[in-house]
Amino acid sequence: MLKEIHSKTSWLDAVNPTDEELSKLQKKFNLHPIIISEIKEPSTRTKIEVYDGLMFIVYYLSNYNEKKQTSEAIEIDFLLTKDTLISVRYQNFPLIEDIFEKIKNNPSSYLNQTPAHLLHYILEEGLTFSLRQLAHINEKIKKIEDALFKGEHKTLIKEIAIVKRDILDQRLIARPQHSTLESLKERGVKFFGKDLEIYFNDLLGDYEKLWMNLDNLKETIESLENTNNTFFDSRTNEIMKTLTILAFITFPLTLLSNVFSMNTLHTPLVGSPYGFWYIVGLMTFFALLFLIIFKIKKWF
């Protein structure tokens, strides 16, 4: 599907373009067959290439998938000429669609300068969108903090793992953006002029905010994970200590019961009218003795 907005600068937005639409773009803008092959299918990495009168950008934005509880990379390819911006996508992305509708309703406010200004606006909205998407991670971290000090350590292991995966995916998407924006600053100035440098610097500033937020979230969730592991290990150690104490207490009792259950002719107390109570008393004595020893040593 190919949508167009025309003013001083034109914007053509293509979603899953057909061969016919790609052929139309090729003829209209005299695109090289290699460029057509590049935008026909999704790429595997971000990049910026400059040809005669054309800049080609492969860029990725993050989009949170609520069902999978993690962020996915959305590829957007940009082709810029001196008066036109062409965006190519391979799936629907509400952010770009909202921007397109906004500009379509008021083209004179957004398309009255160069394609570089339009590109700056789209990428800036994309970085702002990525920052807003970090809100759900902050909310999850807050819930983890509250649950952490309520003793829900076992259930938090999965929740922490989900948040860590989301942050990792966000970082994997955001990391290549830096080199792309740096390259855009260098090549964009040569392609569109020195006046655009401030806009490209602005994008780098917005990116730094995003990356700092991701770093802070990464450090926070790792600290919470370490704290939860400490609580969990401490609880496990307490359980192991209790089981060890019980094992030491029951060991002499088991030993005594086995000894007096031996089928021999001269087992002490066997056959005595009060033999059973003597044996029970002896077992109780040893159990209390071990309890007193453990208490003195402050093992519980």
C-alpha positions as CSV (number, residue, x, y, z in Angstrom):
1,M,0.0,0.0,0.0
2,L,1.4,3.4,-1.0
3,K,0.2,6.7,0.6
4,E,1.3,10.1,-0.4
5,I,1.2,13.7,1.0
6,H,2.4,16.5,-1.3
7,S,3.5,20.0,-0.4
8,K,6.8,21.8,-0.6
9,T,8.2,18.5,0.6
10,S,6.5,15.2,-0.3
11,W,6.1,12.1,1.8
12,L,5.4,8.7,0.3
13,D,4.7,6.0,2.9
14,A,4.8,2.4,1.6
15,V,3.6,-0.6,3.7
16,N,4.6,-4.0,2.3
17,P,5.0,-2.5,-1.2
18,T,4.0,-4.7,-4.2
19,D,6.2,-5.2,-7.2
20,E,4.0,-2.8,-9.1
21,E,4.4,-0.1,-6.4
22,L,8.2,-0.6,-6.3
23,S,8.3,-0.3,-10.1
24,K,6.4,2.9,-9.9
25,L,8.9,4.3,-7.3
26,Q,11.8,3.2,-9.4
27,K,10.6,5.0,-12.5
28,K,9.5,8.1,-10.7
29,F,12.7,8.6,-8.8
30,N,15.1,6.8,-11.1
31,L,16.1,4.4,-8.3
32,H,18.9,1.9,-8.9
33,P,17.8,-1.8,-9.1
34,I,20.0,-2.5,-6.0
35,I,18.0,0.0,-4.0
36,I,14.8,-1.6,-5.1
37,S,16.1,-5.0,-4.1
38,E,17.1,-3.6,-0.7
39,I,13.6,-2.2,0.1
40,K,11.8,-5.2,-1.3
41,E,12.4,-7.2,1.8
42,P,13.5,-6.4,5.4
43,S,17.2,-5.8,6.0
44,T,19.3,-7.5,8.6
45,R,21.1,-4.4,10.0
46,T,20.9,-0.6,10.2
47,K,22.9,1.5,7.7
48,I,23.1,4.8,5.8
49,E,24.2,5.0,2.2
50,V,24.4,8.1,0.0
51,Y,24.1,7.9,-3.7
52,D,23.8,10.7,-6.4
53,G,21.0,12.8,-5.1
54,L,19.7,10.1,-2.8
55,M,20.1,9.0,0.9
56,F,19.1,5.5,1.9
57,I,18.6,4.8,5.7
58,V,17.7,1.5,7.4
59,Y,16.4,2.3,10.9
60,Y,14.8,0.3,13.7
61,L,12.3,1.4,16.3
62,S,11.0,-0.6,19.3
63,N,7.4,-1.6,19.8
64,Y,6.1,-3.4,22.9
65,N,4.3,-6.6,22.3
66,E,1.9,-7.0,25.2
67,K,1.1,-10.6,24.4
68,K,4.8,-11.7,24.4
69,Q,5.7,-9.2,27.2
70,T,8.7,-7.9,25.3
71,S,9.7,-5.3,22.7
72,E,10.1,-6.1,19.0
73,A,12.2,-4.3,16.4
74,I,10.2,-2.5,13.7
75,E,12.2,-1.7,10.6
76,I,11.6,1.5,8.7
77,D,13.6,2.3,5.5
78,F,13.9,5.9,4.4
79,L,14.8,7.2,0.9
80,L,15.5,10.9,0.8
81,T,15.9,13.1,-2.2
82,K,16.1,16.9,-2.2
83,D,12.4,17.3,-2.0
84,T,10.9,13.9,-1.1
85,L,10.9,11.4,1.7
86,I,9.9,7.8,1.1
87,S,9.3,5.5,4.0
88,V,9.1,1.8,3.5
89,R,7.7,-0.5,6.2
90,Y,7.0,-4.2,6.3
91,Q,4.3,-4.2,8.9
92,N,1.8,-1.8,10.4
93,F,3.1,0.5,13.0
94,P,0.7,2.8,14.8
95,L,3.3,5.5,15.5
96,I,4.1,6.1,11.9
97,E,0.5,5.9,10.9
98,D,-0.5,8.5,13.5
99,I,2.3,10.8,12.3
100,F,1.2,10.4,8.7
101,E,-2.4,11.2,9.6
102,K,-1.3,14.2,11.7
103,I,0.8,15.6,8.8
104,K,-1.9,14.8,6.3
105,N,-4.4,17.0,8.2
106,N,-2.0,19.9,8.3
107,P,0.7,19.4,5.6
108,S,1.8,23.1,5.4
109,S,3.0,23.0,9.1
110,Y,5.3,19.9,8.6
111,L,6.1,19.8,4.9
112,N,7.2,23.4,4.3
113,Q,10.9,22.7,4.7
114,T,13.2,19.9,3.5
115,P,12.9,16.1,3.7
116,A,15.6,16.3,6.4
117,H,13.3,18.3,8.6
118,L,10.6,15.8,8.1
119,L,13.0,12.9,8.8
120,H,14.1,14.7,12.0
121,Y,10.5,15.0,13.1
122,I,9.7,11.3,12.5
123,L,12.9,10.1,14.2
124,E,12.4,12.4,17.2
125,E,8.8,11.1,17.6
126,G,10.2,7.6,17.4
127,L,12.7,8.3,20.2
128,T,10.0,9.9,22.3
129,F,7.8,7.0,21.7
130,S,10.6,4.6,22.8
131,L,11.0,6.7,26.0
132,R,7.3,6.5,26.7
133,Q,7.4,2.7,26.2
134,L,9.8,2.4,29.1
135,A,6.9,3.4,31.4
136,H,5.6,-0.2,31.6
137,I,9.0,-1.4,32.7
138,N,9.1,1.2,35.5
139,E,5.6,0.0,36.6
140,K,6.8,-3.6,36.7
141,I,9.9,-2.7,38.6
142,K,7.8,-0.8,41.2
143,K,5.6,-3.9,41.7
144,I,8.6,-6.1,42.1
145,E,10.0,-3.7,44.7
146,D,6.8,-3.9,46.7
147,A,6.5,-7.7,46.4
148,L,10.2,-8.1,47.3
149,F,9.7,-6.9,50.9
150,K,6.5,-8.9,51.3
151,G,8.4,-12.2,51.1
152,E,7.3,-13.2,47.6
153,H,10.8,-14.2,46.6
154,K,10.0,-17.4,44.7
155,T,7.3,-15.9,42.5
156,L,9.5,-12.9,41.7
157,I,12.1,-15.0,39.9
158,K,9.9,-15.3,36.8
159,E,8.8,-11.6,36.9
160,I,12.4,-10.4,37.1
161,A,13.4,-12.6,34.2
162,I,10.6,-11.1,32.1
163,V,11.6,-7.6,32.8
164,K,15.3,-8.3,32.2
165,R,14.4,-9.8,28.8
166,D,12.4,-6.7,27.9
167,I,15.2,-4.4,28.8
168,L,17.7,-6.5,26.9
169,D,15.5,-6.5,23.8
170,Q,15.1,-2.7,24.1
171,R,18.9,-2.3,24.4
172,L,19.5,-4.5,21.4
173,I,17.1,-2.4,19.3
174,A,18.5,0.9,20.6
175,R,22.2,0.2,20.4
176,P,22.5,0.4,16.6
177,Q,20.6,3.7,16.6
178,H,23.6,5.5,18.0
179,S,25.9,4.7,15.1
180,T,23.1,5.4,12.6
181,L,22.4,8.8,14.1
182,E,26.1,9.6,14.2
183,S,26.4,8.7,10.6
184,L,23.3,10.7,9.8
185,K,24.9,13.7,11.4
186,E,28.1,13.4,9.3
187,R,26.5,12.5,6.0
188,G,23.3,14.6,6.5
189,V,25.3,17.8,6.8
190,K,27.0,17.0,3.5
191,F,23.8,16.0,1.8
192,F,21.4,18.7,3.1
193,G,23.8,21.5,4.3
194,K,25.4,22.8,7.5
195,D,22.1,24.3,8.7
196,L,20.7,20.8,9.5
197,E,23.5,19.9,11.9
198,I,21.6,21.2,14.9
199,Y,18.7,18.9,14.1
200,F,20.9,15.9,13.9
201,N,22.6,16.8,17.1
202,D,19.2,17.1,18.7
203,L,18.4,13.5,17.7
204,L,21.7,12.4,19.3
205,G,20.7,14.2,22.5
206,D,17.3,12.4,22.5
207,Y,19.0,9.1,22.0
208,E,21.3,9.7,24.9
209,K,18.2,10.2,27.2
210,L,16.8,6.9,26.0
211,W,20.0,5.0,26.5
212,M,20.6,6.5,30.0
213,N,17.0,5.4,30.9
214,L,17.7,1.9,29.7
215,D,21.0,1.8,31.6
216,N,19.2,2.9,34.8
217,L,16.5,0.3,34.3
218,K,19.1,-2.4,33.7
219,E,21.0,-1.5,36.9
220,T,17.8,-1.3,38.9
221,I,16.5,-4.7,37.9
222,E,19.9,-6.3,38.4
223,S,20.1,-4.9,41.9
224,L,16.6,-6.2,42.6
225,E,17.5,-9.6,41.3
226,N,20.6,-9.7,43.5
227,T,18.6,-8.6,46.5
228,N,15.9,-11.2,45.8
229,N,18.5,-13.9,45.3
230,T,20.0,-12.9,48.7
231,F,16.6,-13.2,50.4
232,F,15.9,-16.5,48.6
233,D,19.3,-18.0,49.5
234,S,18.9,-16.8,53.1
235,R,15.5,-18.5,53.3
236,T,16.9,-21.7,51.7
237,N,19.8,-21.7,54.2
238,E,17.3,-21.3,57.1
239,I,15.3,-24.3,55.8
240,M,18.5,-26.4,55.4
241,K,19.6,-25.5,58.9
242,T,16.2,-26.5,60.3
243,L,16.3,-29.8,58.4
244,T,19.9,-30.5,59.6
245,I,18.9,-29.8,63.2
246,L,15.9,-32.2,62.9
247,A,18.2,-34.8,61.3
248,F,20.6,-34.6,64.3
249,I,17.8,-34.8,66.8
250,T,16.1,-37.8,65.1
251,F,19.4,-39.7,64.4
252,P,20.0,-40.8,68.1
253,L,16.3,-41.6,68.4
254,T,16.4,-43.8,65.3
255,L,19.6,-45.4,66.5
256,L,18.1,-46.2,69.9
257,S,14.9,-47.6,68.4
258,N,16.8,-49.8,66.0
259,V,19.1,-51.1,68.8
260,F,16.2,-52.0,71.1
261,S,14.3,-53.6,68.2
262,M,17.2,-56.1,67.6
263,N,16.0,-59.6,68.1
264,T,18.7,-60.8,70.6
265,L,18.5,-62.8,73.8
266,H,20.0,-60.3,76.1
267,T,18.9,-56.9,74.9
268,P,18.6,-54.6,77.9
269,L,15.2,-53.6,79.1
270,V,13.5,-56.0,76.7
271,G,10.9,-58.0,78.6
272,S,10.9,-55.5,81.5
273,P,7.4,-54.4,82.6
274,Y,8.4,-50.8,82.1
275,G,10.9,-51.3,79.3
276,F,8.9,-49.4,76.7
277,W,8.7,-46.3,79.0
278,Y,12.3,-46.5,79.9
279,I,13.2,-46.5,76.2
280,V,10.8,-43.6,75.4
281,G,12.3,-41.7,78.3
282,L,15.8,-42.3,77.1
283,M,14.9,-41.1,73.6
284,T,13.3,-38.0,75.0
285,F,16.4,-37.3,77.1
286,F,18.7,-37.4,74.1
287,A,16.3,-35.3,72.1
288,L,16.1,-32.6,74.8
289,L,19.9,-32.8,75.3
290,F,20.5,-32.0,71.6
291,L,18.0,-29.2,71.7
292,I,19.8,-27.6,74.7
293,I,23.1,-28.0,72.9
294,F,21.8,-26.3,69.7
295,K,20.2,-23.6,71.8
296,I,23.4,-22.8,73.7
297,K,25.3,-22.7,70.4
298,K,22.6,-20.4,69.0
299,W,22.0,-22.6,66.0
300,F,18.3,-21.7,66.0
